[in-house]
Amino acid sequence: MKTIFELLPKKISDEEAYNLVNFFMSLALELESHYFTQLQRYANDDNLTYHDYFQNDIDDKLPF
C-alpha cells in the first residue's frame, strides 16, 4: 500500500499546487455540507436534543 506522499506529484508549478489544494478543500467542504446532519448526529451520539445541546450551565465560564 502506498502512502499519500507517494501518490502526490513530485514537481508541479505553484499554480498547479494551488489548484490541487483548492480542489481538495472544495471537495471536503462539499462533502461536509452534503452530509452535515449525519456527521453531527454521529459526532453527538449522546442523544441530546438540539435545544439541550446549546444550553449552558449557570456556572459556565466563557473561554475568552
N, CA, C and O atoms as a GROMACS GRO file, in nm:
protein
  256
    1MET      N    1   0.085  -0.119   0.000
    1MET     CA    2   0.000   0.000   0.000
    1MET      C    3   0.089   0.124   0.000
    1MET      O    4   0.186   0.133   0.075
    2LYS      N    5   0.054   0.219  -0.085
    2LYS     CA    6   0.131   0.342  -0.095
    2LYS      C    7   0.082   0.445   0.005
    2LYS      O    8  -0.034   0.446   0.045
    3THR      N    9   0.174   0.531   0.045
    3THR     CA   10   0.136   0.642   0.133
    3THR      C   11   0.086   0.758   0.048
    3THR      O   12   0.106   0.760  -0.074
    4ILE      N   13   0.021   0.852   0.112
    4ILE     CA   14  -0.030   0.969   0.039
    4ILE      C   15   0.083   1.046  -0.028
    4ILE      O   16   0.066   1.102  -0.136
    5PHE      N   17   0.199   1.050   0.036
    5PHE     CA   18   0.312   1.124  -0.019
    5PHE      C   19   0.365   1.060  -0.146
    5PHE      O   20   0.417   1.129  -0.234
    6GLU      N   21   0.352   0.929  -0.158
    6GLU     CA   22   0.394   0.861  -0.280
    6GLU      C   23   0.297   0.884  -0.394
    6GLU      O   24   0.335   0.873  -0.511
    7LEU      N   25   0.173   0.916  -0.363
    7LEU     CA   26   0.071   0.939  -0.465
    7LEU      C   27   0.071   1.082  -0.519
    7LEU      O   28   0.026   1.107  -0.630
    8LEU      N   29   0.122   1.174  -0.440
    8LEU     CA   30   0.122   1.314  -0.482
    8LEU      C   31   0.229   1.340  -0.586
    8LEU      O   32   0.338   1.282  -0.580
    9PRO      N   33   0.200   1.427  -0.684
    9PRO     CA   34   0.301   1.459  -0.785
    9PRO      C   35   0.422   1.527  -0.721
    9PRO      O   36   0.408   1.606  -0.628
   10LYS      N   37   0.540   1.495  -0.770
   10LYS     CA   38   0.664   1.547  -0.712
   10LYS      C   39   0.690   1.693  -0.750
   10LYS      O   40   0.711   1.778  -0.664
   11LYS      N   41   0.688   1.719  -0.878
   11LYS     CA   42   0.722   1.854  -0.924
   11LYS      C   43   0.604   1.913  -1.000
   11LYS      O   44   0.570   1.869  -1.110
   12ILE      N   45   0.543   2.012  -0.939
   12ILE     CA   46   0.434   2.083  -1.004
   12ILE      C   47   0.457   2.232  -0.984
   12ILE      O   48   0.528   2.274  -0.893
   13SER      N   49   0.395   2.310  -1.069
   13SER     CA   50   0.411   2.456  -1.058
   13SER      C   51   0.332   2.508  -0.939
   13SER      O   52   0.249   2.437  -0.882
   14ASP      N   53   0.357   2.632  -0.903
   14ASP     CA   54   0.283   2.696  -0.794
   14ASP      C   55   0.134   2.700  -0.825
   14ASP      O   56   0.051   2.677  -0.737
   15GLU      N   57   0.101   2.730  -0.951
   15GLU     CA   58  -0.040   2.737  -0.990
   15GLU      C   59  -0.105   2.598  -0.980
   15GLU      O   60  -0.219   2.587  -0.935
   16GLU      N   61  -0.035   2.495  -1.022
   16GLU     CA   62  -0.089   2.360  -1.013
   16GLU      C   63  -0.106   2.318  -0.868
   16GLU      O   64  -0.205   2.252  -0.834
   17ALA      N   65  -0.014   2.353  -0.783
   17ALA     CA   66  -0.025   2.322  -0.640
   17ALA      C   67  -0.147   2.392  -0.581
   17ALA      O   68  -0.224   2.332  -0.505
   18TYR      N   69  -0.165   2.518  -0.616
   18TYR     CA   70  -0.281   2.594  -0.569
   18TYR      C   71  -0.410   2.528  -0.615
   18TYR      O   72  -0.502   2.510  -0.536
   19ASN      N   73  -0.418   2.491  -0.743
   19ASN     CA   74  -0.539   2.429  -0.796
   19ASN      C   75  -0.566   2.293  -0.732
   19ASN      O   76  -0.682   2.260  -0.705
   20LEU      N   77  -0.463   2.216  -0.708
   20LEU     CA   78  -0.480   2.086  -0.645
   20LEU      C   79  -0.534   2.099  -0.502
   20LEU      O   80  -0.629   2.031  -0.464
   21VAL      N   81  -0.473   2.188  -0.425
   21VAL     CA   82  -0.519   2.210  -0.287
   21VAL      C   83  -0.659   2.269  -0.286
   21VAL      O   84  -0.742   2.228  -0.206
   22ASN      N   85  -0.686   2.364  -0.374
   22ASN     CA   86  -0.817   2.427  -0.381
   22ASN      C   87  -0.924   2.323  -0.417
   22ASN      O   88  -1.034   2.326  -0.362
   23PHE      N   89  -0.892   2.233  -0.508
   23PHE     CA   90  -0.986   2.127  -0.545
   23PHE      C   91  -1.022   2.041  -0.424
   23PHE      O   92  -1.140   2.017  -0.398
   24PHE      N   93  -0.921   1.994  -0.351
   24PHE     CA   94  -0.948   1.906  -0.238
   24PHE      C   95  -1.016   1.978  -0.123
   24PHE      O   96  -1.099   1.919  -0.053
   25MET      N   97  -0.984   2.104  -0.103
   25MET     CA   98  -1.054   2.180   0.002
   25MET      C   99  -1.199   2.201  -0.037
   25MET      O  100  -1.288   2.192   0.048
   26SER      N  101  -1.225   2.230  -0.163
   26SER     CA  102  -1.364   2.246  -0.210
   26SER      C  103  -1.440   2.114  -0.201
   26SER      O  104  -1.557   2.112  -0.163
   27LEU      N  105  -1.374   2.006  -0.235
   27LEU     CA  106  -1.436   1.874  -0.225
   27LEU      C  107  -1.473   1.843  -0.080
   27LEU      O  108  -1.583   1.796  -0.052
   28ALA      N  109  -1.380   1.869   0.012
   28ALA     CA  110  -1.407   1.845   0.154
   28ALA      C  111  -1.525   1.930   0.203
   28ALA      O  112  -1.610   1.881   0.277
   29LEU      N  113  -1.531   2.055   0.162
   29LEU     CA  114  -1.641   2.143   0.202
   29LEU      C  115  -1.774   2.093   0.146
   29LEU      O  116  -1.875   2.093   0.217
   30GLU      N  117  -1.775   2.049   0.020
   30GLU     CA  118  -1.898   1.996  -0.039
   30GLU      C  119  -1.944   1.870   0.032
   30GLU      O  120  -2.063   1.853   0.058
   31LEU      N  121  -1.850   1.781   0.063
   31LEU     CA  122  -1.886   1.659   0.135
   31LEU      C  123  -1.940   1.690   0.274
   31LEU      O  124  -2.040   1.632   0.317
   32GLU      N  125  -1.874   1.782   0.344
   32GLU     CA  126  -1.920   1.820   0.478
   32GLU      C  127  -2.058   1.883   0.472
   32GLU      O  128  -2.143   1.855   0.556
   33SER      N  129  -2.082   1.968   0.373
   33SER     CA  130  -2.213   2.032   0.359
   33SER      C  131  -2.321   1.930   0.326
   33SER      O  132  -2.431   1.936   0.380
   34HIS      N  133  -2.289   1.837   0.238
   34HIS     CA  134  -2.387   1.738   0.194
   34HIS      C  135  -2.425   1.643   0.308
   34HIS      O  136  -2.541   1.606   0.322
   35TYR      N  137  -2.328   1.604   0.389
   35TYR     CA  138  -2.352   1.506   0.495
   35TYR      C  139  -2.355   1.569   0.634
   35TYR      O  140  -2.336   1.499   0.734
   36PHE      N  141  -2.379   1.700   0.643
   36PHE     CA  142  -2.372   1.773   0.769
   36PHE      C  143  -2.457   1.709   0.879
   36PHE      O  144  -2.408   1.686   0.989
   37THR      N  145  -2.581   1.681   0.850
   37THR     CA  146  -2.671   1.627   0.952
   37THR      C  147  -2.622   1.492   1.002
   37THR      O  148  -2.623   1.465   1.122
   38GLN      N  149  -2.579   1.407   0.910
   38GLN     CA  150  -2.530   1.276   0.951
   38GLN      C  151  -2.401   1.288   1.033
   38GLN      O  152  -2.382   1.214   1.129
   39LEU      N  153  -2.313   1.379   0.994
   39LEU     CA  154  -2.190   1.400   1.069
   39LEU      C  155  -2.218   1.450   1.209
   39LEU      O  156  -2.156   1.405   1.306
   40GLN      N  157  -2.312   1.542   1.221
   40GLN     CA  158  -2.348   1.595   1.353
   40GLN      C  159  -2.409   1.486   1.440
   40GLN      O  160  -2.378   1.475   1.558
   41ARG      N  161  -2.496   1.407   1.380
   41ARG     CA  162  -2.561   1.300   1.455
   41ARG      C  163  -2.457   1.199   1.504
   41ARG      O  164  -2.464   1.151   1.617
   42TYR      N  165  -2.361   1.166   1.418
   42TYR     CA  166  -2.257   1.070   1.456
   42TYR      C  167  -2.164   1.128   1.563
   42TYR      O  168  -2.128   1.058   1.658
   43ALA      N  169  -2.126   1.254   1.547
   43ALA     CA  170  -2.035   1.317   1.643
   43ALA      C  171  -2.101   1.339   1.778
   43ALA      O  172  -2.033   1.335   1.881
   44ASN      N  173  -2.230   1.362   1.780
   44ASN     CA  174  -2.304   1.389   1.904
   44ASN      C  175  -2.396   1.272   1.937
   44ASN      O  176  -2.516   1.292   1.958
   45ASP      N  177  -2.342   1.155   1.940
   45ASP     CA  178  -2.421   1.035   1.959
   45ASP      C  179  -2.469   1.017   2.103
   45ASP      O  180  -2.503   0.906   2.144
   46ASP      N  181  -2.472   1.124   2.179
   46ASP     CA  182  -2.518   1.117   2.317
   46ASP      C  183  -2.667   1.144   2.329
   46ASP      O  184  -2.719   1.157   2.440
   47ASN      N  185  -2.737   1.151   2.217
   47ASN     CA  186  -2.883   1.165   2.211
   47ASN      C  187  -2.938   1.292   2.274
   47ASN      O  188  -3.052   1.294   2.319
   48LEU      N  189  -2.859   1.397   2.280
   48LEU     CA  190  -2.911   1.526   2.326
   48LEU      C  191  -2.995   1.588   2.215
   48LEU      O  192  -2.965   1.570   2.096
   49THR      N  193  -3.098   1.659   2.252
   49THR     CA  194  -3.176   1.730   2.153
   49THR      C  195  -3.104   1.858   2.114
   49THR      O  196  -3.009   1.899   2.180
   50TYR      N  197  -3.149   1.920   2.007
   50TYR     CA  198  -3.088   2.045   1.961
   50TYR      C  199  -3.093   2.150   2.073
   50TYR      O  200  -2.995   2.220   2.096
   51HIS      N  201  -3.207   2.160   2.141
   51HIS     CA  202  -3.222   2.259   2.248
   51HIS      C  203  -3.126   2.229   2.363
   51HIS      O  204  -3.061   2.320   2.415
   52ASP      N  205  -3.117   2.104   2.403
   52ASP     CA  206  -3.028   2.065   2.512
   52ASP      C  207  -2.882   2.087   2.477
   52ASP      O  208  -2.801   2.124   2.563
   53TYR      N  209  -2.847   2.066   2.351
   53TYR     CA  210  -2.708   2.076   2.307
   53TYR      C  211  -2.652   2.216   2.328
   53TYR      O  212  -2.534   2.232   2.358
   54PHE      N  213  -2.737   2.317   2.311
   54PHE     CA  214  -2.690   2.456   2.320
   54PHE      C  215  -2.719   2.522   2.455
   54PHE      O  216  -2.698   2.642   2.471
   55GLN      N  217  -2.765   2.445   2.551
   55GLN     CA  218  -2.788   2.500   2.684
   55GLN      C  219  -2.657   2.511   2.760
   55GLN      O  220  -2.576   2.418   2.757
   56ASN      N  221  -2.635   2.622   2.828
   56ASN     CA  222  -2.516   2.641   2.911
   56ASN      C  223  -2.553   2.620   3.057
   56ASN      O  224  -2.664   2.653   3.099
   57ASP      N  225  -2.460   2.566   3.134
   57ASP     CA  226  -2.480   2.560   3.276
   57ASP      C  227  -2.467   2.701   3.333
   57ASP      O  228  -2.398   2.785   3.276
   58ILE      N  229  -2.533   2.726   3.444
   58ILE     CA  230  -2.529   2.860   3.504
   58ILE      C  231  -2.387   2.901   3.540
   58ILE      O  232  -2.352   3.018   3.531
   59ASP      N  233  -2.305   2.806   3.582
   59ASP     CA  234  -2.169   2.842   3.624
   59ASP      C  235  -2.065   2.826   3.511
   59ASP      O  236  -1.945   2.828   3.538
   60ASP      N  237  -2.111   2.811   3.386
   60ASP     CA  238  -2.017   2.803   3.273
   60ASP      C  239  -1.938   2.933   3.261
   60ASP      O  240  -1.992   3.042   3.276
   61LYS      N  241  -1.810   2.920   3.232
   61LYS     CA  242  -1.726   3.036   3.207
   61LYS      C  243  -1.695   3.042   3.058
   61LYS      O  244  -1.666   2.940   2.996
   62LEU      N  245  -1.701   3.159   3.002
   62LEU     CA  246  -1.668   3.176   2.862
   62LEU      C  247  -1.518   3.153   2.842
   62LEU      O  248  -1.439   3.187   2.930
   63PRO      N  249  -1.476   3.098   2.729
   63PRO     CA  250  -1.335   3.070   2.707
   63PRO      C  251  -1.254   3.196   2.672
   63PRO      O  252  -1.132   3.187   2.654
   64PHE      N  253  -1.319   3.309   2.662
   64PHE     CA  254  -1.247   3.431   2.625
   64PHE      C  255  -1.287   3.548   2.712
   64PHE      O  256  -1.236   3.658   2.695
   0.00000   0.00000   0.00000
